[in-house]
Structures are given as structure tokens and as C-alpha cells.
Amino acid sequence: MKKGFTILEISIVGVFATLLLILFFVQKANLDAMKRDENRKTAINAMYYALEESFYKEHKYYPETISEENIKVIDPALWTDPNGINLGDPISDYSYTPANCDNGHCKEYTLKATLEKEDAYIKYNRN
């Protein structure tokens, strides 16, 4: 009798290894998506606190648009979503929607991030 593995045994090990690799890459993709979602939430929170604690306290209104030109207290990289698209672009994961505006002075706004693994992350004006 010869020593060694049969084709059936090698096939079973190959199938098992393939399933483990598939499981690994699916979990890795899920973890990467969750990390991108956390980055989106961090950016929206930074914009929110910059609007509330910096812009509103100084001007007593909210701007009609936001960008690194009028909100200078946050890291400029936060204006760009994980896909590399800036806030204000229609296909960005981030959106700023002002409301009740008069001559560029707004009383309300909504900040929103579209997430991959959860419902949209939304922040509303505090004042």
C-alpha cells in the first residue's frame, strides 16, 4: 500500500480552504465598510460642532453653504468623503441642506452622511 493523500482528501481540504478565504474576505470587506462609516460620522460631527460652536456663536446664523472657506476650524480633509468627493457635489456621501434662509443667513440646516452599513447619519441645527 502506498502512502499519500487521495484526490478526495485533497479536494476536501481545497474546498475547506476556499471557504475560509471567502469568509475572511467577506469579513474584511464588512470591517472596511464599517471603518468608512465611522469616518463619515466623524466628519459630520466635526462639521456640526464647527457650525454650532464656531460659526453660529460668532454670526448668530448659519451659512447658506459650507466649505473650508467659511468654516476654517476643521481639518480640510474632512470635507472630502471616503470616495474622494467633496461636500456639495451631488454624488458626495455628505450633504448640507440649509433652511429658512434670507440673504445667505439661515435659521436651520441638516447635515447628512450616507452610510454603507447603517441608515443615513443625520445632524440637525441645535439653535
C-alpha positions in Angstrom: 0.0 0.0 0.0 1.3 3.4 -1.0 1.4 6.4 1.5 -0.2 9.7 0.4 -3.4 11.5 0.1 -6.3 10.6 -2.2 -7.8 13.0 -4.6 -10.9 13.1 -2.5 -9.0 14.2 0.6 -7.1 16.9 -1.3 -10.4 18.1 -2.8 -12.0 18.4 0.7 -9.0 20.4 2.0 -9.1 22.6 -1.0 -12.9 23.3 -0.6 -12.4 24.0 3.1 -9.5 26.4 2.4 -11.5 28.2 -0.2 -14.5 28.6 2.1 -12.2 30.0 4.8 -10.7 32.5 2.3 -14.1 33.6 1.2 -15.2 34.1 4.8 -12.0 36.1 5.5 -12.5 38.5 2.6 -16.2 39.0 3.3 -15.5 39.9 6.9 -12.6 42.2 5.8 -15.0 44.0 3.4 -17.5 44.4 6.2 -14.9 45.8 8.6 -13.6 48.2 5.9 -17.1 49.5 5.3 -17.7 50.0 9.0 -14.5 51.9 9.2 -15.5 54.2 6.3 -18.9 54.7 8.0 -17.1 55.8 11.2 -15.0 58.2 9.2 -18.2 59.7 7.7 -19.7 60.1 11.1 -16.6 61.8 12.4 -16.6 64.2 9.5 -20.3 65.1 10.0 -19.7 65.6 13.8 -16.8 67.9 13.1 -18.9 70.0 10.6 -21.7 70.1 13.1 -19.6 71.3 16.0 -17.8 73.8 13.8 -21.2 75.2 12.7 -22.6 75.3 16.2 -19.6 76.2 18.4 -17.7 78.4 15.9 -19.8 79.9 13.1 -23.2 80.3 14.9 -21.7 81.7 18.1 -19.8 84.3 16.1 -22.5 85.2 13.5 -25.8 84.2 15.1 -27.0 82.5 11.9 -26.0 79.5 9.7 -24.4 79.9 6.3 -26.2 79.1 3.1 -23.3 76.9 2.0 -20.4 75.4 4.0 -16.8 74.7 2.9 -13.3 75.2 4.1 -13.5 78.8 3.1 -16.2 79.8 5.7 -15.7 77.0 8.2 -11.9 77.1 8.8 -11.7 75.4 12.2 -11.9 71.8 11.0 -9.3 69.7 9.1 -9.8 70.4 5.3 -9.6 66.6 4.6 -12.9 66.2 6.4 -14.8 68.0 3.5 -14.0 65.0 1.3 -15.9 61.8 1.7 -14.1 58.3 1.7 -14.7 58.2 -2.1 -12.7 61.4 -2.6 -15.8 63.6 -3.4 -16.2 67.0 -1.8 -19.3 68.1 0.2 -21.5 70.0 -2.2 -21.0 67.6 -5.1 -24.4 65.9 -5.9 -22.8 62.4 -5.7 -21.0 63.1 -2.4 -21.8 61.0 0.6 -22.1 64.2 2.6 -24.8 66.9 2.2 -25.6 70.2 3.8 -29.1 71.5 3.4 -29.9 75.0 4.8 -33.5 76.1 5.6 -35.3 79.3 6.4 -32.7 81.4 4.6 -32.8 85.2 4.0 -29.9 86.8 2.1 -27.5 84.0 3.0 -28.5 84.0 6.7 -30.2 80.7 7.6 -32.0 79.7 10.7 -31.8 75.9 10.2 -29.8 73.2 8.5 -29.5 69.4 8.0 -26.1 67.7 7.8 -26.3 64.1 6.4 -23.9 61.3 5.6 -24.9 58.3 3.5 -23.6 55.2 5.2 -22.9 51.7 3.8 -23.9 49.5 6.7 -26.4 51.7 8.5 -29.2 54.2 7.8 -28.1 57.7 7.0 -26.4 59.7 9.8 -28.2 63.0 10.2 -27.5 66.0 12.4 -29.9 69.0 12.7 -29.1 72.5 13.9 -29.1 72.9 17.7 -30.1 76.6 18.0 
